[in-house]
Amino acid sequence: MAVPKRKMSRSNTRARRSQWKATAADLVACPQCKAQKLPHQACPTCGAYNGRQYVEALRTEHEG
């Protein structure tokens, strides 16, 4: 097993860890209202999922 000979400085450690970034979630268009939503989730605008009405809408179209 490889063991480092010298301690890595904080700046080098942080520079190396700066590449660990989260990726943005992909959004898809809702087939009913065409609003952007997460895939495999009920639409927060109209509450539809897989052709059915599951939940009451959390926000309206005209809300900012």
N, C-alpha and C positions, 0 to 999 in steps of 0.2 A: 504494500500500500504506500502511495506517495505521501510524503510529509513535507510541508514547506520548511525551507531552511531559515527563513526570516519572517518576522511579523509583517503582515501587510498593513500599510498605513491607512488611516481613516479616509483620507482623500481617495486613495486607490480603491478601497473597499466600496466607498459610495459611488465612485465613477463606474465600477463594475456593476453595481446593483441598479444604476440608473437605467439600464437596458431592460429591466424587468417591469414592463408596463402592461396594464390591463387593456384589452381590446374593447372597442365600442361594440355594444350589442347590435346585431343586425335587426332591422325593422322591416316588416312586410306590410302591404296594403290590405286593409280589411275588405273582404269581398262584398260586404253589404254597404258600408258607408265610405269606403276608400280612405279612411283615416289610417295613419301609421300606428302599428301595434307590434308587440313582441310575438314571434311565432309560437304556436301551440298555447296561446293564452286567449282568454276572452277579451274582446275589444273594450277598452275603457270608455270609448265614446258612445257606442250603441249597445254594448253588452252581449253581442252575438259571438258564438263560437260554433264552428262546424255546422252552420246552417240552422242553429237553434238559438233562441233567446234565453240566456242563462241568468244574467244578473241585471239589475237596474243600472243604467248608465251612471258612471261616477262623475263625469263632467259633460257639459253640453258643447255643441259646436261653436257657440258664440262666446264661450268663456275664454278669457285671456290666459 
